Amino acid sequence: MERKMERNAPALPQSLALPEAVKLVEVGPRDGLQNEARHVSAAVKIELVDRLSAAGFANIEAASFVSPKWVPQMADGAEVMGAIARRAGTVYSALTPNMKGFEAALAAEAGEVVIFGAASEAFSQRNINCSVAESIARFEPVAAAAKAAGLRLRASISCALGCPYEGDIALEKVADVVARMRDLGCDEIDIADTIGVGTPLRTQAVMEAAASVFPRERLAGHFHDTYGQALPNILASLQAGIRIFHASVAGLGGCPYAKGASGNVATEDLLYMLHGMGIHTGVDLDQVIQAGAFISEAIGRPYGSRVGKALLERGRRQECV
């Protein structure tokens, strides 16, 4: 039977060869923990970052300098950044929504500041009560200050593959927001499937739209696994030439403005897939599994990585032999 083309998926160029290596950005300490209702101590966050550093990540989102009124879980960002054991070669990122947040991130010696916007007008209005264009304009002083200070500047574009209020997002809207972030001087731009509704052909189409206005090698994929599509979408992104991906240890995370959205793709699951394909990451899977088990126990949640659970169970069975 002939398979119908995915809805809204245009014809795509021939897939690019798979890479020998990719860069992984570990977002668990920030994006993964920020919505936890139960307080997570600074000591636990510090140990989590240190465990992830030791595992070999090139980039870790370690803190968020936002108002504690809105994100109380991240109120200890300065304490965390000041106490982590920094690994040479690892960039420690911080989310900075305004100049006050930027100044705090600078004082905390963040190596990269992260700004954010949405591809969806409806999501932008519900999230921060302004239009997409207005939200990006607010970041102009932050972007200028980051470049003046010699810091890396990264932008994250939420709801690039779908919005809980607006539904499908037109490709030209994604390209427009990417271009606006490019014009701020961003070194890297994340294409985020915030509610996890993307599927492979649509993902490739969105990545091609983004790559039409920004260097493909500096685009990143950030996928949530609400519908179990994160790994297929990452494979589709690899085939589209994307070489940077975000993941969260133990699959932590979610979105407070998108009811029902589950966590980010589990780092352990992504590592297992990439290593099984012979793609180099520089990250030690066993150490990430131990970090995932640690944070899951510390916050009282079931371990959210299928690979982590399977390999831990296999290890326990071998110990009993």
Secondary structure in CASP SS format (residue, H / E / C, confidence):
PFRMAT SS
TARGET T0000
AUTHOR 0000-0000-0000
METHOD secondary structure of the structure
MODEL  1
M C 1.00
E C 1.00
R C 1.00
K C 1.00
M C 1.00
E C 1.00
R C 1.00
N C 1.00
A C 1.00
P C 1.00
A C 1.00
L C 1.00
P C 1.00
Q C 1.00
S C 1.00
L C 1.00
A C 1.00
L C 1.00
P C 1.00
E C 1.00
A E 1.00
V C 1.00
K E 1.00
L E 1.00
V E 1.00
E E 1.00
V C 1.00
G H 1.00
P H 1.00
R H 1.00
D H 1.00
G H 1.00
L C 1.00
Q C 1.00
N C 1.00
E C 1.00
A C 1.00
R C 1.00
H C 1.00
V C 1.00
S C 1.00
A H 1.00
A H 1.00
V H 1.00
K H 1.00
I H 1.00
E H 1.00
L H 1.00
V H 1.00
D H 1.00
R H 1.00
L H 1.00
S H 1.00
A H 1.00
A H 1.00
G C 1.00
F C 1.00
A C 1.00
N E 1.00
I E 1.00
E E 1.00
A E 1.00
A E 1.00
S E 1.00
F C 1.00
V C 1.00
S C 1.00
P C 1.00
K C 1.00
W C 1.00
V C 1.00
P H 1.00
Q H 1.00
M H 1.00
A C 1.00
D C 1.00
G H 1.00
A H 1.00
E H 1.00
V H 1.00
M H 1.00
G H 1.00
A H 1.00
I C 1.00
A C 1.00
R C 1.00
R C 1.00
A C 1.00
G C 1.00
T C 1.00
V E 1.00
Y E 1.00
S E 1.00
A E 1.00
L E 1.00
T C 1.00
P C 1.00
N C 1.00
M H 1.00
K H 1.00
G H 1.00
F H 1.00
E H 1.00
A H 1.00
A H 1.00
L H 1.00
A H 1.00
A C 1.00
E C 1.00
A C 1.00
G C 1.00
E E 1.00
V E 1.00
V E 1.00
I E 1.00
F E 1.00
G E 1.00
A E 1.00
A C 1.00
S C 1.00
E H 1.00
A H 1.00
F H 1.00
S H 1.00
Q H 1.00
R H 1.00
N H 1.00
I H 1.00
N C 1.00
C C 1.00
S C 1.00
V H 1.00
A H 1.00
E H 1.00
S H 1.00
I H 1.00
A H 1.00
R C 1.00
F C 1.00
E H 1.00
P H 1.00
V H 1.00
A H 1.00
A H 1.00
A H 1.00
A H 1.00
K H 1.00
A H 1.00
A C 1.00
G C 1.00
L C 1.00
R E 1.00
L E 1.00
R E 1.00
A E 1.00
S E 1.00
I E 1.00
S E 1.00
C C 1.00
A C 1.00
L C 1.00
G C 1.00
C E 1.00
P C 1.00
Y C 1.00
E C 1.00
G E 1.00
D C 1.00
I C 1.00
A C 1.00
L H 1.00
E H 1.00
K H 1.00
V H 1.00
A H 1.00
D H 1.00
V H 1.00
V H 1.00
A H 1.00
R H 1.00
M H 1.00
R H 1.00
D H 1.00
L C 1.00
G C 1.00
C C 1.00
D C 1.00
E E 1.00
I E 1.00
D E 1.00
I E 1.00
A E 1.00
D E 1.00
T C 1.00
I C 1.00
G C 1.00
V C 1.00
G C 1.00
T C 1.00
P H 1.00
L H 1.00
R H 1.00
T H 1.00
Q H 1.00
A H 1.00
V H 1.00
M H 1.00
E H 1.00
A H 1.00
A H 1.00
A H 1.00
S C 1.00
V C 1.00
F C 1.00
P C 1.00
R H 1.00
E H 1.00
R H 1.00
L E 1.00
A E 1.00
G E 1.00
H E 1.00
F E 1.00
H E 1.00
D C 1.00
T C 1.00
Y C 1.00
G C 1.00
Q C 1.00
A H 1.00
L H 1.00
P H 1.00
N H 1.00
I H 1.00
L H 1.00
A H 1.00
S H 1.00
L H 1.00
Q H 1.00
A C 1.00
G C 1.00
I C 1.00
R C 1.00
I E 1.00
F E 1.00
H E 1.00
A E 1.00
S E 1.00
V H 1.00
A H 1.00
G H 1.00
L C 1.00
G C 1.00
G C 1.00
C C 1.00
P C 1.00
Y C 1.00
A C 1.00
K C 1.00
G C 1.00
A C 1.00
S C 1.00
G C 1.00
N E 1.00
V C 1.00
A E 1.00
T H 1.00
E H 1.00
D H 1.00
L H 1.00
L H 1.00
Y H 1.00
M H 1.00
L H 1.00
H H 1.00
G H 1.00
M C 1.00
G C 1.00
I C 1.00
H E 1.00
T C 1.00
G C 1.00
V C 1.00
D C 1.00
L H 1.00
D H 1.00
Q H 1.00
V H 1.00
I H 1.00
Q H 1.00
A H 1.00
G H 1.00
A H 1.00
F H 1.00
I H 1.00
S H 1.00
E H 1.00
A H 1.00
I H 1.00
G C 1.00
R C 1.00
P C 1.00
Y C 1.00
G C 1.00
S C 1.00
R H 1.00
V H 1.00
G H 1.00
K H 1.00
A H 1.00
L H 1.00
L H 1.00
E H 1.00
R H 1.00
G H 1.00
R H 1.00
R H 1.00
Q H 1.00
E H 1.00
C H 1.00
V C 1.00
END
